[in-house]
């Protein structure tokens, strides 16, 4: 375990004591069935666009190649980003309205199996840090990859598919995480402990048995002492899984200590001259429920690795290719 990993677990696990709110009304649906996304470009790469619409699901997923991540598309929308109710920390404020353009995001965190395809192609290196590697299989989220390596993966993905894959912006990530819910802690987690174990892979009782140095466990058992295979917990209202818990997720943005001056158009907030740190979001298997609030955020140097830090991919969609759907408008209360 690196000191950075221990710090991450300690710093963010302590957030579990933050006050939480009662669940709000169910968010509205924004994810829709797939539409053809530059199908000619996909065919030219040797891949084939496929759609997966699970029985009983309101969300359809698509992928461009057999070994690339499943995606969920969004028509874009306006929401309130950040801590609007005062239960977060200074760097989660001020809350501000953001309008995101059409985009797609990974249904799951990038898995070890998906990463292996990039390694086999010679475009990525093997992960350097894997929690309990004996248990980690191809459906577990990849960890032990730094921000620069995550960028290498999406660049390979773009070349392989012929599509504009990239990392999500922090605003896009939070838009999907909130799924139309304005208030922190209102989604289905950060509630009594058993609720946490039903909806996210957090630091639970099974984890503290394996990692007794981590003492901020939720008072329940989610049965996953380290990472869990992606999709082991219910998706959110947008059909996207594991945004809270399992692993922290790199996004494109530079770290900023507040949202003063943040973009309002959903793009990543990048500094001239480069970033000292890159943002990551969502909490991981070593954190309590409070770390998984939708507005919570953290950052690491771009060359840092952790066994609790991975990512998911995003895809730019042309506005003309997206069927407009009702988009949630989140407002602070
Ligand atoms: Ca767990």
Boltz pocket constraint, residues with backbone or C-beta under 6 A from the ligand:
constraints:
  - pocket:
      binder: B
      contacts: [[A, 200], [A, 201], [A, 202], [A, 203], [A, 204], [A, 206], [A, 207], [A, 222], [A, 223], [A, 224], [A, 225], [A, 226], [A, 285]]
      max_distance: 6.0
